[in-house]
Amino acid sequence: MDAEDPIPLSALQHWSYCPRQCALIHLEQAFAENLHTARGRAVHALVDEPGVERAGRTRIERAMPLWCERLGLIGKADVVEFAADGTPYPVEYKHGRRRQRRHDELQLAAQALCLEEMTGKPVPAGAIYHHSSRRRREVRIDAALRAEVEAAALAVREMLRQARLPPPANDTRCRECSLIELCQPKPLAEHARYAALLKELTAP
């Protein structure tokens, strides 16, 4: 990806989860599969086929293309439900049980900002559908979440402009990351620690 290219909505979710993961995927085009990514692909396969249907007065669009020129974002929504007055309600599908994750909420909020620009309608809320528990969790698209989307978009673009990998997190997030072998968080963190110690010992 180039810094001037539209930023995929998924990059914001990756950045919020771990900036280094985001850089490995979107800067270095690295990818590796694990159980979590395989389950995620299986869940998204349920809604990856574009289509439109109706449930009463609600129009439901699947795999709907999204964009936001103001923030330079592009992507697609798993499901968007349109009320009778045209108000969009994005629904993001996630594998796993129902639980709150800020990086998933940020991705949903980014979809909401795209839909607002595309339709001219306010999008005050959306939902995350947790496949394992078969339950939705509604998310309010409030001012704080909107600000996080804008900050993440700026941060991702700056990372792409600098073309530099952020340091590894080396914490509990790494256990679930499919890129752990490519990232090497523990060895790199140890190297940084020893380098800092050596600098301290050799300082005048």
Disulfide bonds with the S-S distance in Angstrom:
none
